[in-house]
Amino acid sequence: MDSAQNEKTDVKSEVARTLIEAMKQNNTPWQKPWNSQALLPMNPTSGNAYRGINRLLLSLSGRSDPRWMTYQQASTEGWQVRRGEKGSHIIKLVELSPGHASDGEQAAEPGSSTDAHQQKRFALKRYTVFNAEQIEGLTPFEAPSPLAESETIARAERVMEALRQTGLSIAYSGNQAFYSPALDKIQMPPKASFHSTYDLYSTLLHEGAHSTLHVKRMNRTEAISKQWGDEAYALEELRAEICSAILAAETGVPRSQSNIDNHAQYLNAWIKSLTKHPMALFSAAKDAELMSAYMLNLEAKLTAQVAHQDWIAEYDQALASKELELAHR
């Protein structure tokens, strides 16, 4: 293995160790009900949100201001990182310039028959970013007003209704919450057994995350290709935990402490699996990001459909009248 590959692996291992240690300290965003802004980090100079593993890394700070940027980006805007402030690390896969061989990488010879795509060289690089709370010159962050419980629950219900419209069924009985891939069904305890409405929807969103593995949705069936309780199952639980934490931040439905406690039983399995295969954290974070985006996209489509349902009904009625008129000519 060349030095570039070693460096790439070392960066990933370092990031994985950071998150594994945070997990051991119950300090990850899926182990405690964080301020929702901590899981919504963004760069105010580019307007882009931080996703995947970087979303998780930055959430460890627990800061209430979601704005993050590099020292250079802050300076370009005329802002100043306070002396003595310690930055946080993120990572990014960057493409090396054409023909550039770095850290043992071998660039293709000019004019060779090597495919152009294969000539590309990539490197995983660390970047240090600072939170707006560490920078002078920015206007104070004004957190959005908390949504009323009725609004957040309505949003969560739309997410679940959007999943129902793909064929998912939800039943309430018994004393366990789980998703059955074979039946494409979420089984939940009776609603009255939950401590609060938030507990109910926090659990529903977690099980809804599991349901994305079905062939009718994201077709993630390889996630459960092994037996219950093994590493594959533990990692699927981790994907759902990260996904539900993201959904909690996006919908405004806080993750309840009881829901977090219920999934704490998987902690040792996660740590054992990730210690053995630290790179699995990267795929878990990426998958969770895709899962949450899929569910929120379904919800957005449903919301748009409901907003235009009067117009659609009027259009369908006019079309039916026109067809009836043509049939009687």
C-alpha positions in Angstrom: 0.0 0.0 0.0 1.5 3.4 -1.0 1.9 6.3 1.3 -1.2 8.2 -0.2 -3.4 5.2 0.6 -1.8 5.0 4.0 -2.6 8.6 4.7 -6.1 8.2 3.5 -6.7 5.3 5.7 -5.0 7.0 8.7 -7.4 10.0 8.3 -10.4 7.8 8.2 -9.1 5.8 11.2 -8.5 9.0 13.2 -12.1 10.2 12.5 -13.5 6.8 13.3 -11.6 6.7 16.6 -12.9 10.2 17.5 -16.5 9.1 17.0 -16.0 5.8 18.8 -14.6 7.5 21.8 -17.5 10.0 21.8 -19.8 7.0 21.6 -18.2 5.4 24.7 -18.8 8.7 26.5 -22.5 8.8 25.4 -21.6 12.1 23.6 -22.8 11.4 20.0 -25.8 13.2 18.5 -27.8 9.9 18.5 -27.1 9.2 22.2 -28.5 12.5 23.6 -31.2 15.0 22.7 -29.0 17.7 21.3 -29.9 21.2 20.5 -31.3 20.7 17.0 -29.0 23.3 15.5 -26.0 21.1 16.4 -27.0 18.6 13.7 -27.7 21.3 11.1 -24.1 22.7 10.5 -23.6 24.9 7.5 -21.0 27.2 6.0 -22.3 30.8 5.8 -19.7 31.8 3.2 -20.8 29.2 0.7 -24.4 28.5 1.9 -23.7 24.8 1.8 -24.6 22.4 4.6 -22.1 19.9 6.1 -23.3 16.3 5.5 -22.4 12.8 6.3 -19.4 12.2 8.6 -18.8 16.0 8.8 -22.3 16.6 10.1 -21.5 14.1 12.9 -18.1 15.5 13.7 -19.3 19.1 14.0 -22.3 18.0 16.1 -19.9 16.8 18.8 -19.2 20.4 19.8 -22.8 20.8 21.0 -22.7 24.4 19.9 -26.0 26.2 19.4 -24.7 28.3 16.4 -24.7 26.1 13.3 -22.3 28.3 11.3 -18.8 26.9 10.6 -16.0 28.0 8.3 -12.2 27.9 7.8 -9.9 30.6 9.1 -9.3 31.8 5.5 -13.0 32.0 4.8 -13.5 34.1 7.9 -10.6 36.4 7.0 -11.9 36.9 3.4 -15.2 38.1 4.9 -13.4 40.5 7.2 -14.1 38.4 10.3 -11.4 37.3 12.8 -11.0 34.0 14.7 -10.3 34.9 18.3 -6.8 34.3 19.5 -6.3 30.9 21.2 -9.5 29.3 19.8 -9.2 25.7 18.9 -10.8 24.6 15.6 -12.7 21.4 14.8 -11.6 18.9 12.1 -13.6 17.9 9.1 -12.5 15.9 6.0 -13.0 16.3 2.3 -12.2 14.1 -0.7 -10.3 16.4 -3.2 -9.1 15.6 -6.7 -5.5 16.2 -7.3 -4.5 18.3 -10.3 -4.0 16.3 -13.6 -0.5 14.8 -13.9 0.2 15.4 -10.3 1.7 12.5 -8.4 1.4 13.0 -4.6 2.4 10.8 -1.7 3.3 7.9 -3.8 0.4 8.3 -6.3 1.4 7.5 -9.9 -0.1 9.7 -12.6 -0.7 8.2 -16.1 1.8 9.0 -18.8 0.7 11.7 -21.2 -0.8 10.2 -24.3 -1.2 6.8 -22.7 -4.3 4.7 -23.5 -5.4 4.8 -19.8 -9.0 5.9 -19.5 -9.3 9.6 -18.6 -11.5 8.7 -15.5 -8.8 6.3 -14.3 -6.2 9.1 -14.5 -7.9 11.0 -11.7 -6.2 11.0 -8.4 -8.0 11.7 -5.1 -6.8 12.5 -1.6 -8.7 12.7 1.7 -7.7 15.9 3.4 -8.3 17.4 6.8 -9.6 20.9 7.2 -9.9 22.9 10.3 -13.1 24.9 10.8 -14.2 27.3 13.5 -17.7 27.9 14.9 -19.2 31.4 14.6 -19.1 31.6 18.4 -15.3 31.6 18.1 -15.2 34.4 15.5 -15.5 38.2 15.9 -17.4 40.3 13.4 -20.4 38.0 12.7 -23.9 39.1 13.6 -25.2 37.0 16.5 -27.1 33.9 15.4 -30.8 34.1 15.9 -32.1 30.6 16.4 -35.5 30.0 14.8 -38.4 30.1 17.2 -39.3 26.6 18.4 -42.2 25.1 16.6 -45.3 24.3 18.6 -45.7 20.6 19.4 -48.6 20.4 17.1 -46.5 21.6 14.1 -43.6 19.3 14.7 -45.9 16.3 15.2 -47.8 17.2 12.0 -44.5 17.2 10.1 -43.5 13.8 11.5 -46.9 12.4 10.7 -46.5 13.6 7.1 -43.1 11.8 6.9 -44.8 8.6 8.1 -47.8 9.1 5.8 -45.5 9.5 2.9 -44.0 6.1 3.7 -47.4 4.6 4.1 -48.2 5.7 0.6 -45.3 3.6 -0.7 -47.0 0.5 0.8 -45.7 0.4 4.3 -48.2 -0.6 7.0 -48.2 0.3 10.7 -49.9 -1.6 13.5 -50.3 -0.9 17.2 -50.3 -3.8 19.6 -48.0 -5.8 21.9 -45.1 -4.3 23.8 -42.3 -4.0 21.1 -41.4 -1.6 18.4 -39.8 -3.1 15.3 -39.9 -3.2 11.5 -40.6 -6.5 9.7 -38.9 -6.5 6.2 -40.8 -9.7 5.3 -44.2 -8.1 6.0 -43.1 -4.5 5.2 -44.7 -3.5 8.4 -43.9 -1.4 11.5 -45.2 -2.9 14.7 -45.7 -0.5 17.5 -46.9 -0.7 21.1 -50.3 1.0 21.7 -50.1 4.8 21.4 -51.3 5.2 25.0 -48.3 3.2 26.3 -45.8 6.0 25.2 -44.8 8.6 27.8 -45.4 11.4 25.4 -46.4 12.1 21.8 -42.7 12.9 21.1 -41.8 9.4 22.4 -44.2 7.9 19.9 -43.0 9.8 16.9 -39.3 9.5 17.8 -39.8 5.7 17.8 -41.8 5.8 14.6 -39.2 7.8 12.7 -36.5 5.3 13.9 -38.5 2.4 12.6 -39.4 4.3 9.4 -35.7 4.7 8.8 -35.4 0.9 8.8 -38.2 0.6 6.3 -36.2 2.3 3.7 -34.3 -0.9 3.2 -37.3 -2.4 1.4 -37.1 -3.0 -2.4 -40.1 -0.7 -2.8 -38.1 2.2 -1.4 -34.3 2.4 -1.3 -33.7 -1.4 -1.8 -31.0 -1.6 1.0 -31.7 -5.3 1.4 -28.0 -6.1 1.7 -28.1 -4.3 5.1 -29.9 -7.3 6.6 -28.3 -10.1 4.6 -27.1 -11.8 7.8 -28.9 -13.1 10.8 -30.4 -11.1 13.7 -27.9 -9.9 16.3 -24.8 -10.0 14.2 -22.6 -7.2 13.0 -24.8 -6.5 10.0 -27.8 -6.0 12.2 -25.9 -3.8 14.7 -24.7 -1.5 11.9 -28.3 -1.3 10.5 -29.4 -0.1 13.9 -26.6 2.5 13.9 -27.8 3.7 10.5 -31.3 4.1 11.8 -30.1 5.9 15.0 -28.1 8.4 13.0 -31.0 8.8 10.5 -33.5 9.4 13.3 -31.2 12.0 14.9 -31.0 13.8 11.6 -34.8 13.6 11.2 -35.3 14.9 14.7 -33.2 18.0 13.8 -34.9 18.5 10.5 -38.5 18.0 11.6 -38.2 19.6 15.0 -39.4 16.4 16.8 -36.9 16.0 19.6 -35.4 12.6 20.2 -36.8 11.5 23.6 -34.5 10.2 26.3 -36.5 7.1 26.7 -36.1 6.3 23.0 -32.4 6.8 23.3 -32.3 4.6 26.4 -34.2 1.9 24.6 -31.5 1.7 21.9 -28.5 1.9 24.3 -28.5 -1.9 24.4 -26.8 -1.8 21.0 -23.9 0.4 22.2 -21.5 -2.4 22.9 -22.3 -4.1 19.6 -21.7 -0.9 17.7 -18.4 -0.2 19.5 -17.2 -3.8 19.0 -18.1 -3.8 15.3 -16.7 -0.3 14.6 -13.5 -1.0 16.5 -13.0 -4.0 14.2 -14.1 -2.2 11.1 -13.8 1.6 11.7 -14.4 2.5 8.1 -18.0 1.2 8.5 -18.7 4.5 10.3 -18.3 6.4 7.1 -20.7 4.2 5.2 -23.2 4.3 8.1 -23.1 8.1 8.1 -23.4 8.3 4.3 -26.3 5.8 4.3 -28.1 7.6 7.1 -27.8 10.9 5.2 -29.3 9.2 2.1 -32.1 7.6 4.2 -33.1 10.8 5.9 -33.0 12.7 2.5 -35.2 10.0 0.9 -37.8 10.2 3.7 -37.9 14.0 3.7 -38.2 14.1 0.0 -41.2 11.8 0.1 -42.7 14.1 2.7 -42.0 17.2 0.6 -43.8 15.6 -2.4 -46.8 14.7 -0.2 -46.9 18.3 1.2 -46.9 19.7 -2.3 -49.6 17.3 -3.4 -51.8 18.2 -0.5 -51.2 22.0 -1.1 -52.5 21.5 -4.7 -55.2 18.9 -4.1 -58.1 21.4 -4.7 -56.6 22.3 -8.0 -56.0 18.7 -8.9 -59.5 17.8 -8.0 -60.9 20.6 -10.1 -58.7 19.6 -13.0 -59.8 15.9 -12.8 -63.4 17.0 -12.7 -63.0 19.2 -15.7 -61.2 16.4 -17.6 -63.9 13.9 -16.7 -66.6 16.3 -17.9 -64.8 16.8 -21.2 -64.4 13.0 -21.7 -68.1 12.6 -21.0 -69.0 15.3 -23.5 -66.9 13.7 -26.2 -68.4 10.3 -25.5 -71.9 11.7 -26.2 -71.1 13.4 -29.5 
